[in-house]
């Protein structure tokens, strides 16, 4: 009888242990289910946030593209008006000033066009921009068959606030080279270089033109010279001029990178 009661007690203890394990498994399963539900809810919430952020970013990108597109169109209209006006002016000096203003406006228009067409809305790849700008000015002067422009630089992206004044400086120097460095339809070469050295940018525009006479031409007090000086100060830079076999104008600017 005692043995039978002992057996029954052992069985009851085993049943209690089994029930305890089952209860524990149920609790663990319940906790896992709650964790999975929380994870699922978190994932769904993050997906909704990401969709909302993507929608907001897409809207911002669209607005920025639209802004750059409108600025480009407005600048092109101004450039066209300046071109038409210069053709109707009899005074050659005034007409020349109007044409130079047209080139300046177009150089800014090209930057906004690149911003509109590119992936970034805040930076410009300068090597391609210089080549496009150079080809435009060479075509304007009808010198594509005798003057070549070379960009001796790696690809370099700059923020818009730096790219625009540097673009205007290069525009002035290219225009001066094509007007004065290669008289009597001489063949020539113009080199553009822009490199990044730490917190500084080094720009050089050089040609293999007539040198000394060209130097005398550009040392006046014209608007182009004043504009280059103003833009150089704006970029916290300094300019140097070298005349050997042609003319080389060098600049060193502070490189304020966009945050």
PALOMAR-127355 format. One record per residue: residue number from 1; residue in three letters; z, y, x negated of N, C-alpha, C in turn. Coordinates in Angstrom, 3 decimals, m for minus. Layout:
N
NUM  ALA  Z  Y  X  Z  Y  X  Z  Y  X
...
***
This chain:
259
1  UNK  0.000  m1.206  m0.834  0.000  0.000  0.000  0.000  1.256  m0.869
2  UNK  0.868  1.217  m1.880  0.941  2.357  m2.796  m0.376  2.559  m3.520
3  UNK  m1.015  1.453  m3.883  m2.305  1.535  m4.582  m3.357  2.146  m3.682
4  UNK  m3.279  1.776  m2.385  m4.252  2.304  m1.431  m4.070  3.797  m1.278
5  UNK  m2.794  4.244  m1.191  m2.538  5.681  m1.067  m3.001  6.426  m2.319
6  UNK  m2.800  5.803  m3.468  m3.253  6.425  m4.732  m4.762  6.578  m4.752
7  UNK  m5.447  5.568  m4.239  m6.928  5.627  m4.195  m7.393  6.741  m3.273
8  UNK  m6.674  6.834  m2.102  m7.043  7.876  m1.135  m6.831  9.257  m1.749
9  UNK  m5.750  9.449  m2.506  m5.475  10.729  m3.130  m6.536  11.088  m4.173
10  UNK  m6.931  10.061  m4.932  m7.993  10.284  m5.931  m9.281  10.715  m5.251
11  UNK  m9.627  10.043  m4.167  m10.849  10.388  m3.418  m10.764  11.798  m2.854
12  UNK  m9.560  12.133  m2.320  m9.400  13.486  m1.768  m9.542  14.554  m2.859
13  UNK  m8.976  14.245  m4.035  m9.111  15.190  m5.160  m10.574  15.364  m5.575
14  UNK  m11.314  14.242  m5.588  m12.738  14.311  m5.942  m13.522  15.128  m4.920
15  UNK  m13.144  14.916  m3.624  m13.815  15.680  m2.553  m13.527  17.171  m2.704
16  UNK  m12.230  17.507  m3.020  m11.863  18.914  m3.204  m12.626  19.538  m4.377
17  UNK  m12.723  18.773  m5.497  m13.462  19.276  m6.656  m14.940  19.488  m6.325
18  UNK  m15.502  18.543  m5.578  m16.902  18.650  m5.190  m17.132  19.865  m4.308
19  UNK  m16.188  20.064  m3.342  m16.303  21.229  m2.471  m16.159  22.538  m3.270
20  UNK  m15.255  22.504  m4.254  m15.075  23.695  m5.100  m16.349  24.007  m5.872
21  UNK  m16.968  22.932  m6.430  m18.229  23.138  m7.153  m19.314  23.676  m6.233
22  UNK  m19.358  23.101  m5.003  m20.357  23.562  m4.034  m20.137  25.035  m3.682
23  UNK  m18.828  25.377  m3.458  m18.504  26.775  m3.144  m18.906  27.704  m4.285
24  UNK  m18.606  27.227  m5.512  m18.961  28.019  m6.696  m20.477  28.200  m6.804
25  UNK  m21.217  27.120  m6.563  m22.679  27.182  m6.625  m23.230  28.136  m5.566
26  UNK  m22.598  28.072  m4.370  m23.038  28.966  m3.301  m22.809  30.422  m3.699
27  UNK  m21.607  30.676  m4.283  m21.304  32.049  m4.719  m22.279  32.527  m5.801
28  UNK  m22.506  31.614  m6.779  m23.455  31.966  m7.851  m24.854  32.217  m7.280
29  UNK  m25.263  31.317  m6.355  m26.572  31.485  m5.727  m26.653  32.793  m4.957
30  UNK  m25.552  33.136  m4.247  m25.519  34.384  m3.509  m25.629  35.589  m4.419
31  UNK  m24.892  35.520  m5.546  m24.957  36.628  m6.510  m26.356  36.773  m7.105
32  UNK  m26.967  35.640  m7.452  m28.333  35.679  m7.988  m29.302  36.259  m6.972
33  UNK  m29.126  35.863  m5.704  m29.997  36.387  m4.661  m29.834  37.902  m4.534
34  UNK  m28.564  38.366  m4.598  m28.320  39.808  m4.521  m28.948  40.539  m5.698
35  UNK  m28.806  39.944  m6.891  m29.411  40.559  m8.086  m30.929  40.630  m7.956
36  UNK  m31.530  39.533  m7.472  m32.986  39.514  m7.282  m33.424  40.556  m6.260
37  UNK  m32.641  40.685  m5.175  m32.967  41.695  m4.160  m32.869  43.114  m4.735
38  UNK  m31.824  43.334  m5.553  m31.667  44.652  m6.181  m32.813  44.941  m7.150
39  UNK  m33.190  43.894  m7.942  m34.315  44.061  m8.865  m35.605  44.352  m8.112
40  UNK  m35.831  43.624  m7.050  m37.036  43.831  m6.238  m37.061  45.249  m5.671
41  UNK  m35.903  45.679  m5.148  m35.821  47.018  m4.583  m36.054  48.088  m5.655
42  UNK  m35.494  47.853  m6.851  m35.687  48.797  m7.958  m37.153  48.873  m8.368
43  UNK  m37.791  47.696  m8.461  m39.211  47.651  m8.834  m40.069  48.383  m7.802
44  UNK  m39.794  48.150  m6.538  m40.554  48.811  m5.485  m40.344  50.323  m5.511
45  UNK  m39.094  50.724  m5.751  m38.796  52.164  m5.837  m39.529  52.802  m7.010
46  UNK  m39.511  52.107  m8.176  m40.213  52.629  m9.353  m41.705  52.701  m9.117
47  UNK  m42.246  51.707  m8.408  m43.678  51.729  m8.097  m44.024  52.940  m7.246
48  UNK  m43.163  53.213  m6.254  m43.388  54.375  m5.394  m43.321  55.670  m6.200
49  UNK  m42.315  55.746  m7.111  m42.184  56.934  m7.954  m43.393  57.100  m8.858
50  UNK  m43.843  55.972  m9.446  m45.012  56.028  m10.331  m46.262  56.454  m9.583
51  UNK  m46.411  55.932  m8.350  m47.569  56.345  m7.553  m47.510  57.833  m7.235
52  UNK  m46.289  58.306  m6.924  m46.123  59.727  m6.618  m46.388  60.583  m7.847
53  UNK  m45.853  60.142  m9.019  m46.089  60.882  m10.250  m47.563  60.900  m10.626
54  UNK  m48.221  59.734  m10.447  m49.652  59.657  m10.751  m50.446  60.593  m9.848
55  UNK  m50.064  60.617  m8.578  m50.744  61.505  m7.643  m50.551  62.962  m8.052
56  UNK  m49.297  63.306  m8.430  m49.013  64.675  m8.864  m49.771  65.020  m10.145
57  UNK  m49.801  64.062  m11.105  m50.530  64.294  m12.354  m52.026  64.438  m12.102
58  UNK  m52.553  63.592  m11.215  m53.977  63.684  m10.875  m54.299  65.047  m10.258
59  UNK  m53.387  65.520  m9.393  m53.590  66.834  m8.766  m53.540  67.952  m9.812
60  UNK  m52.582  67.838  m10.764  m52.481  68.838  m11.825  m53.728  68.833  m12.699
61  UNK  m54.199  67.620  m13.061  m55.400  67.509  m13.887  m56.606  68.107  m13.169
62  UNK  m56.700  67.842  m11.876  m57.810  68.394  m11.102  m57.763  69.917  m11.093
63  UNK  m56.554  70.455  m10.883  m56.400  71.911  m10.854  m56.731  72.528  m12.212
64  UNK  m56.256  71.895  m13.305  m56.548  72.408  m14.637  m58.038  72.346  m14.941
65  UNK  m58.662  71.237  m14.557  m60.112  71.131  m14.750  m60.843  72.228  m13.981
66  UNK  m60.398  72.443  m12.752  m61.037  73.454  m11.920  m60.860  74.848  m12.529
67  UNK  m59.674  75.114  m13.084  m59.426  76.410  m13.714  m60.353  76.616  m14.902
68  UNK  m60.412  75.619  m15.807  m61.277  75.740  m16.987  m62.746  75.842  m16.583
69  UNK  m63.126  75.115  m15.543  m64.505  75.170  m15.083  m64.846  76.567  m14.565
70  UNK  m63.934  77.159  m13.805  m64.179  78.500  m13.262  m64.186  79.563  m14.359
71  UNK  m63.257  79.416  m15.326  m63.242  80.356  m16.446  m64.550  80.272  m17.222
72  UNK  m65.005  79.033  m17.485  m66.275  78.839  m18.196  m67.425  79.500  m17.441
73  UNK  m67.491  79.264  m16.125  m68.570  79.851  m15.326  m68.521  81.370  m15.341
74  UNK  m67.305  81.927  m15.228  m67.171  83.387  m15.239  m67.582  83.979  m16.584
75  UNK  m67.198  83.304  m17.676  m67.587  83.775  m19.001  m69.096  83.682  m19.199
76  UNK  m69.712  82.640  m18.672  m71.166  82.513  m18.777  m71.878  83.607  m17.986
77  UNK  m71.299  83.980  m16.842  m71.873  85.089  m16.063  m71.800  86.384  m16.860
78  UNK  m70.632  86.634  m17.477  m70.478  87.834  m18.306  m71.471  87.814  m19.471
79  UNK  m71.618  86.644  m20.106  m72.557  86.506  m21.220  m73.985  86.806  m20.773
80  UNK  m74.364  86.312  m19.610  m75.712  86.560  m19.088  m75.918  88.033  m18.774
81  UNK  m74.903  88.666  m18.206  m74.997  90.095  m17.896  m75.154  90.932  m19.164
82  UNK  m74.389  90.567  m20.198  m74.516  91.278  m21.474  m75.906  91.099  m22.072
83  UNK  m76.448  89.889  m21.936  m77.792  89.623  m22.453  m78.835  90.465  m21.722
84  UNK  m78.735  90.506  m20.398  m79.679  91.315  m19.605  m79.547  92.789  m19.928
85  UNK  m78.312  93.254  m20.068  m78.083  94.667  m20.348  m78.633  95.058  m21.709
86  UNK  m78.439  94.176  m22.710  m78.908  94.497  m24.061  m80.426  94.620  m24.115
87  UNK  m81.127  93.866  m23.265  m82.598  93.930  m23.240  m83.109  95.243  m22.655
88  UNK  m82.270  95.934  m21.895  m82.701  97.172  m21.239  m82.256  98.421  m21.993
89  UNK  m81.575  98.238  m23.128  m81.078  99.374  m23.903  m82.055  99.693  m25.027
90  UNK  m82.422  100.961  m25.120  m83.377  101.376  m26.143  m82.751  101.566  m27.507
91  UNK  m81.509  101.961  m27.554  m80.811  102.182  m28.814  m80.522  100.835  m29.476
92  UNK  m81.099  100.609  m30.653  m80.977  99.302  m31.316  m79.535  98.972  m31.692
93  UNK  m78.746  99.998  m32.079  m77.354  99.741  m32.463  m76.525  99.315  m31.260
94  UNK  m76.741  99.993  m30.144  m76.004  99.631  m28.932  m76.424  98.244  m28.452
95  UNK  m77.740  97.973  m28.501  m78.238  96.660  m28.080  m77.673  95.558  m28.971
96  UNK  m77.582  95.840  m30.277  m77.029  94.860  m31.205  m75.553  94.587  m30.892
97  UNK  m74.817  95.645  m30.571  m73.401  95.481  m30.228  m73.243  94.655  m28.952
98  UNK  m74.132  94.873  m27.995  m74.083  94.110  m26.749  m74.365  92.632  m27.002
99  UNK  m75.360  92.372  m27.874  m75.703  90.983  m28.186  m74.543  90.275  m28.893
100  UNK  m73.883  90.971  m29.814  m72.743  90.372  m30.509  m71.617  90.059  m29.530
101  UNK  m71.405  90.959  m28.571  m70.383  90.699  m27.549  m70.752  89.477  m26.728
102  UNK  m72.055  89.316  m26.472  m72.515  88.136  m25.737  m72.173  86.862  m26.500
103  UNK  m72.402  86.857  m27.829  m72.094  85.676  m28.636  m70.599  85.376  m28.592
104  UNK  m69.778  86.415  m28.648  m68.317  86.220  m28.617  m67.874  85.598  m27.297
105  UNK  m68.411  86.118  m26.217  m68.050  85.588  m24.898  m68.494  84.139  m24.779
106  UNK  m69.690  83.850  m25.292  m70.188  82.473  m25.194  m69.341  81.522  m26.033
107  UNK  m68.864  81.979  m27.188  m68.027  81.110  m28.032  m66.746  80.727  m27.298
108  UNK  m66.182  81.653  m26.501  m64.997  81.329  m25.697  m65.361  80.418  m24.533
109  UNK  m66.537  80.647  m23.967  m66.999  79.811  m22.858  m67.138  78.353  m23.295
110  UNK  m67.600  78.140  m24.526  m67.782  76.785  m25.030  m66.450  76.052  m25.146
111  UNK  m65.390  76.783  m25.486  m64.067  76.158  m25.580  m63.606  75.685  m24.216
112  UNK  m63.770  76.512  m23.202  m63.343  76.118  m21.860  m64.227  74.991  m21.308
113  UNK  m65.486  74.964  m21.733  m66.345  73.858  m21.330  m65.845  72.545  m21.925
114  UNK  m65.431  72.569  m23.202  m64.907  71.369  m23.841  m63.606  70.936  m23.181
115  UNK  m62.769  71.903  m22.795  m61.518  71.572  m22.107  m61.807  70.944  m20.752
116  UNK  m62.828  71.452  m20.078  m63.180  70.932  m18.758  m63.740  69.515  m18.849
117  UNK  m64.528  69.259  m19.896  m65.186  67.958  m20.017  m64.344  66.932  m20.770
118  UNK  m63.362  67.386  m21.545  m62.610  66.478  m22.402  m61.434  65.816  m21.712
119  UNK  m60.727  65.014  m22.486  m59.561  64.288  m21.976  m58.304  65.157  m22.011
120  UNK  m58.257  66.091  m22.970  m57.085  66.955  m23.105  m57.377  68.320  m22.507
121  UNK  m56.354  68.905  m21.876  m56.508  70.236  m21.295  m55.801  71.292  m22.129
122  UNK  m55.310  70.917  m23.288  m54.557  71.873  m24.094  m55.010  71.929  m25.549
123  UNK  m55.931  71.041  m25.964  m56.368  71.028  m27.362  m57.871  70.821  m27.466
124  UNK  m58.419  71.273  m28.598  m59.861  71.226  m28.854  m60.121  70.514  m30.170
125  UNK  m61.118  69.629  m30.190  m61.546  69.002  m31.443  m62.513  69.993  m32.111
126  UNK  m62.109  70.515  m33.266  m62.783  71.676  m33.848  m64.101  71.353  m34.555
127  UNK  m64.228  70.180  m35.153  m65.465  69.876  m35.886  m66.674  69.895  m34.951
128  UNK  m66.565  69.207  m33.839  m67.675  69.186  m32.873  m67.910  70.575  m32.297
129  UNK  m66.822  71.298  m32.055  m66.959  72.658  m31.523  m67.717  73.551  m32.502
130  UNK  m67.376  73.488  m33.798  m68.073  74.296  m34.803  m69.561  73.961  m34.848
131  UNK  m69.885  72.659  m34.772  m71.292  72.268  m34.818  m72.042  72.806  m33.601
132  UNK  m71.443  72.701  m32.428  m72.083  73.230  m31.220  m72.253  74.743  m31.299
133  UNK  m71.209  75.417  m31.786  m71.274  76.875  m31.926  m72.336  77.268  m32.943
134  UNK  m72.360  76.554  m34.076  m73.351  76.850  m35.107  m74.774  76.646  m34.621
135  UNK  m75.022  75.551  m33.921  m76.364  75.289  m33.395  m76.783  76.354  m32.387
136  UNK  m75.818  76.811  m31.580  m76.111  77.862  m30.600  m76.538  79.151  m31.308
137  UNK  m75.803  79.564  m32.327  m76.118  80.819  m33.016  m77.425  80.701  m33.797
138  UNK  m77.642  79.548  m34.431  m78.917  79.345  m35.143  m80.094  79.445  m34.184
139  UNK  m79.964  78.849  m33.000  m81.038  78.933  m31.994  m81.258  80.373  m31.549
140  UNK  m80.176  81.125  m31.370  m80.285  82.527  m30.958  m81.105  83.327  m31.972
141  UNK  m80.878  83.043  m33.262  m81.589  83.768  m34.316  m82.939  83.131  m34.657
142  UNK  m83.279  82.036  m34.001  m84.544  81.373  m34.273  m84.648  80.861  m35.695
143  UNK  m83.531  80.370  m36.241  m83.501  79.969  m37.645  m83.270  78.473  m37.826
144  UNK  m83.471  77.696  m36.784  m83.176  76.264  m36.865  m84.070  75.517  m37.848
145  UNK  m85.226  76.086  m38.193  m86.150  75.419  m39.112  m85.906  75.795  m40.575
146  UNK  m84.977  76.727  m40.831  m84.774  77.167  m42.221  m83.296  77.258  m42.643
147  UNK  m82.376  77.287  m41.697  m80.955  77.378  m42.031  m80.230  76.167  m41.446
148  UNK  m79.409  75.562  m42.277  m78.668  74.371  m41.856  m77.167  74.652  m41.923
149  UNK  m76.431  74.138  m40.934  m74.977  74.282  m40.917  m74.334  72.918  m41.117
150  UNK  m73.373  72.867  m42.023  m72.667  71.622  m42.324  m71.170  71.854  m42.141
151  UNK  m70.512  70.923  m41.470  m69.055  70.974  m41.311  m68.426  69.968  m42.270
152  UNK  m67.880  70.473  m43.366  m67.257  69.595  m44.359  m65.769  69.444  m44.032
153  UNK  m65.478  68.675  m43.009  m64.096  68.523  m42.543  m63.977  67.264  m41.706
154  UNK  m62.775  66.780  m41.608  m62.507  65.659  m40.701  m62.280  66.216  m39.299
155  UNK  m62.263  65.330  m38.327  m61.960  65.775  m36.971  m60.545  66.332  m36.935
156  UNK  m60.390  67.440  m36.229  m59.095  68.125  m36.198  m58.913  68.781  m34.833
157  UNK  m57.828  68.452  m34.165  m57.542  69.035  m32.859  m56.539  70.175  m32.997
158  UNK  m56.856  71.286  m32.324  m55.966  72.444  m32.311  m55.684  72.849  m30.875
159  UNK  m54.501  73.464  m30.671  m54.194  73.956  m29.335  m55.095  75.143  m29.013
160  UNK  m55.255  75.431  m27.737  m56.205  76.442  m27.275  m55.896  77.813  m27.858
161  UNK  m54.606  78.179  m27.935  m54.222  79.501  m28.425  m54.614  79.720  m29.880
162  UNK  m54.760  78.646  m30.630  m55.212  78.746  m32.017  m56.723  78.586  m32.111
163  UNK  m57.277  77.708  m31.297  m58.713  77.413  m31.366  m59.569  78.617  m30.996
164  UNK  m59.154  79.382  m29.981  m59.985  80.510  m29.524  m60.132  81.587  m30.597
165  UNK  m59.042  82.097  m31.206  m59.243  83.105  m32.255  m59.988  82.579  m33.473
166  UNK  m59.742  81.318  m33.865  m60.489  80.758  m34.998  m61.965  80.638  m34.638
167  UNK  m62.252  80.234  m33.398  m63.638  80.163  m32.946  m64.321  81.522  m32.998
168  UNK  m63.612  82.569  m32.613  m64.188  83.920  m32.663  m64.430  84.364  m34.102
169  UNK  m63.501  84.028  m35.007  m63.691  84.373  m36.420  m64.937  83.686  m36.978
170  UNK  m65.057  82.392  m36.718  m66.218  81.645  m37.213  m67.502  82.181  m36.585
171  UNK  m67.453  82.560  m35.324  m68.611  83.147  m34.655  m69.078  84.407  m35.388
172  UNK  m68.127  85.277  m35.755  m68.476  86.509  m36.465  m69.100  86.210  m37.820
173  UNK  m68.509  85.255  m38.546  m69.004  84.945  m39.887  m70.370  84.280  m39.853
174  UNK  m70.584  83.398  m38.893  m71.907  82.776  m38.763  m72.959  83.820  m38.408
175  UNK  m72.600  84.714  m37.510  m73.540  85.772  m37.124  m73.887  86.647  m38.318
176  UNK  m72.864  87.022  m39.123  m73.115  87.837  m40.319  m74.021  87.102  m41.301
177  UNK  m73.765  85.827  m41.511  m74.597  85.057  m42.443  m76.044  85.041  m42.006
178  UNK  m76.261  84.759  m40.744  m77.641  84.653  m40.257  m78.336  86.011  m40.222
179  UNK  m77.577  87.096  m40.093  m78.194  88.425  m40.069  m78.505  88.953  m41.462
180  UNK  m77.617  88.657  m42.439  m77.721  89.346  m43.719  m77.910  88.441  m44.929
181  UNK  m77.491  87.197  m44.866  m77.471  86.368  m46.081  m78.833  85.807  m46.462
182  UNK  m79.741  85.686  m45.492  m81.036  85.045  m45.760  m82.181  85.951  m45.308
183  UNK  m82.377  87.073  m46.015  m83.465  87.986  m45.625  m84.831  87.380  m45.919
184  UNK  m85.832  87.965  m45.290  m87.235  87.550  m45.511  m87.424  86.061  m45.223
185  UNK  m86.731  85.582  m44.192  m86.886  84.190  m43.733  m86.601  83.151  m44.818
186  UNK  m85.607  83.438  m45.648  m85.230  82.470  m46.680  m84.561  81.257  m46.051
187  UNK  m84.690  80.126  m46.745  m83.953  78.926  m46.342  m82.508  79.050  m46.816
188  UNK  m81.616  78.399  m46.092  m80.224  78.529  m46.494  m79.326  77.444  m45.924
189  UNK  m78.111  77.454  m46.431  m77.094  76.488  m46.009  m75.784  77.230  m45.748
190  UNK  m75.166  76.917  m44.619  m73.853  77.477  m44.283  m72.882  76.317  m44.137
191  UNK  m71.730  76.436  m44.804  m70.724  75.383  m44.735  m69.477  75.901  m44.022
192  UNK  m68.925  75.055  m43.169  m67.680  75.379  m42.466  m66.662  74.294  m42.791
193  UNK  m65.464  74.725  m43.141  m64.396  73.772  m43.449  m63.096  74.267  m42.834
194  UNK  m62.407  73.383  m42.136  m61.088  73.695  m41.593  m60.194  72.477  m41.831
195  UNK  m59.145  72.670  m42.617  m58.261  71.551  m42.933  m56.815  71.938  m42.633
196  UNK  m56.018  70.928  m42.371  m54.605  71.111  m42.056  m53.766  70.689  m43.254
197  UNK  m52.951  71.622  m43.745  m52.076  71.339  m44.874  m50.645  71.704  m44.483
198  UNK  m49.905  70.716  m44.034  m48.535  70.968  m43.602  m48.502  71.926  m42.419
199  UNK  m47.820  73.041  m42.605  m47.713  74.049  m41.552  m48.781  75.121  m41.655
200  UNK  m49.820  74.843  m42.426  m50.877  75.839  m42.610  m52.253  75.246  m42.288
201  UNK  m53.149  76.130  m41.921  m54.564  75.783  m41.720  m55.390  76.574  m42.717
202  UNK  m56.338  75.912  m43.362  m57.230  76.588  m44.296  m58.650  76.538  m43.754
203  UNK  m59.201  77.707  m43.531  m60.559  77.846  m43.006  m61.437  78.482  m44.071
204  UNK  m62.643  77.953  m44.249  m63.608  78.577  m45.157  m65.000  78.494  m44.546
205  UNK  m65.683  79.623  m44.570  m67.085  79.687  m44.148  m67.864  80.259  m45.323
206  UNK  m68.797  79.490  m45.840  m69.553  79.923  m47.022  m71.040  79.732  m46.804
207  UNK  m71.828  80.519  m47.536  m73.289  80.359  m47.492  m73.842  80.488  m48.900
208  UNK  m75.064  80.048  m49.080  m75.737  80.178  m50.374  m76.780  81.280  m50.323
209  UNK  m76.438  82.359  m49.641  m77.362  83.490  m49.466  m77.371  84.434  m50.649
210  UNK  m77.717  85.705  m50.369  m77.982  86.664  m51.445  m76.707  87.250  m52.043
211  UNK  m75.559  86.979  m51.431  m74.294  87.328  m52.064  m73.964  88.799  m52.066
212  UNK  m74.225  89.499  m53.179  m73.753  90.865  m53.393  m74.201  91.814  m52.292
213  UNK  m75.485  91.812  m51.989  m75.979  92.717  m50.957  m75.371  92.393  m49.601
214  UNK  m75.223  91.093  m49.361  m74.609  90.646  m48.100  m73.175  91.169  m48.020
215  UNK  m72.470  91.109  m49.163  m71.090  91.590  m49.203  m71.040  93.076  m48.829
216  UNK  m71.945  93.857  m49.364  m71.959  95.282  m49.058  m72.217  95.521  m47.580
217  UNK  m73.011  94.656  m46.988  m73.329  94.814  m45.561  m72.083  94.645  m44.692
218  UNK  m71.263  93.638  m45.009  m70.165  93.318  m44.106  m68.884  94.084  m44.418
219  UNK  m68.908  94.918  m45.488  m67.701  95.641  m45.841  m67.589  96.962  m45.091
220  UNK  m68.232  97.083  m43.972  m68.161  98.312  m43.213  m66.933  98.352  m42.333
221  UNK  m66.946  99.303  m41.410  m65.812  99.443  m40.485  m66.251  99.080  m39.079
222  UNK  m67.240  98.184  m38.965  m67.749  97.785  m37.669  m66.734  96.997  m36.870
223  UNK  m67.064  96.790  m35.594  m66.150  96.095  m34.701  m65.920  94.662  m35.147
224  UNK  m66.984  94.005  m35.656  m66.849  92.614  m36.090  m65.817  92.462  m37.192
225  UNK  m65.870  93.373  m38.186  m64.901  93.334  m39.282  m63.484  93.574  m38.769
226  UNK  m63.358  94.556  m37.889  m62.037  94.853  m37.319  m61.514  93.675  m36.486
227  UNK  m62.419  93.013  m35.763  m62.016  91.870  m34.944  m61.495  90.729  m35.808
228  UNK  m62.185  90.458  m36.929  m61.739  89.403  m37.840  m60.352  89.729  m38.382
229  UNK  m60.139  90.985  m38.774  m58.833  91.393  m39.309  m57.754  91.257  m38.244
230  UNK  m58.065  91.666  m37.019  m57.096  91.578  m35.926  m56.719  90.128  m35.624
231  UNK  m57.733  89.254  m35.540  m57.475  87.846  m35.241  m56.716  87.163  m36.370
232  UNK  m57.007  87.568  m37.608  m56.289  87.007  m38.757  m54.810  87.375  m38.686
233  UNK  m54.509  88.620  m38.339  m53.113  89.036  m38.189  m52.454  88.301  m37.022
234  UNK  m53.209  88.112  m35.949  m52.671  87.405  m34.782  m52.239  85.988  m35.143
235  UNK  m52.980  85.357  m36.039  m52.675  83.987  m36.475  m51.759  83.958  m37.699
236  UNK  m51.184  85.126  m38.025  m50.273  85.231  m39.169  m50.945  84.696  m40.427
237  UNK  m52.170  85.142  m40.654  m52.947  84.624  m41.772  m53.320  85.687  m42.778
238  UNK  m54.043  85.258  m43.791  m54.577  86.166  m44.805  m55.991  85.716  m45.144
239  UNK  m56.819  86.688  m45.550  m58.228  86.419  m45.810  m58.550  86.751  m47.257
240  UNK  m59.464  85.987  m47.849  m59.956  86.291  m49.193  m61.464  86.103  m49.217
241  UNK  m62.117  86.903  m50.064  m63.578  86.898  m50.152  m63.999  86.530  m51.556
242  UNK  m64.955  85.617  m51.682  m65.467  85.206  m52.987  m66.982  85.310  m52.981
243  UNK  m67.536  85.943  m54.032  m68.990  86.084  m54.137  m69.439  85.486  m55.462
244  UNK  m70.080  84.350  m55.364  m70.627  83.712  m56.557  m72.105  83.441  m56.275
245  UNK  m72.413  82.203  m55.974  m73.771  81.879  m55.539  m73.779  81.910  m54.014
246  UNK  m73.746  83.129  m53.478  m73.612  83.293  m52.042  m72.271  83.940  m51.736
247  UNK  m71.826  83.766  m50.526  m70.570  84.385  m50.091  m69.684  83.342  m49.434
248  UNK  m68.404  83.364  m49.785  m67.432  82.454  m49.176  m66.246  83.279  m48.684
249  UNK  m65.918  83.131  m47.420  m64.773  83.825  m46.834  m63.732  82.771  m46.479
250  UNK  m62.524  82.912  m47.031  m61.469  81.923  m46.827  m60.290  82.542  m46.085
251  UNK  m59.604  81.702  m45.316  m58.440  82.142  m44.558  m57.338  81.090  m44.678
252  UNK  m56.115  81.578  m44.607  m54.973  80.675  m44.490  m54.124  81.153  m43.327
253  UNK  m53.924  80.268  m42.346  m53.201  80.623  m41.134  m51.938  79.783  m40.998
254  UNK  m50.974  80.338  m40.265  m49.841  79.533  m39.811  m50.339  78.567  m38.742
255  UNK  m49.852  77.340  m38.779  m50.275  76.336  m37.823  m49.150  76.099  m36.812
256  UNK  m49.237  76.827  m35.691  m48.232  76.666  m34.635  m48.712  75.597  m33.669
257  UNK  m48.226  74.389  m33.868  m48.681  73.280  m33.033  m48.063  73.375  m31.651
258  UNK  m48.876  72.940  m30.662  m48.367  72.945  m29.291  m47.291  71.886  m29.153
259  UNK  m46.262  72.220  m28.366  m45.179  71.264  m28.157  m45.641  70.118  m27.297
***
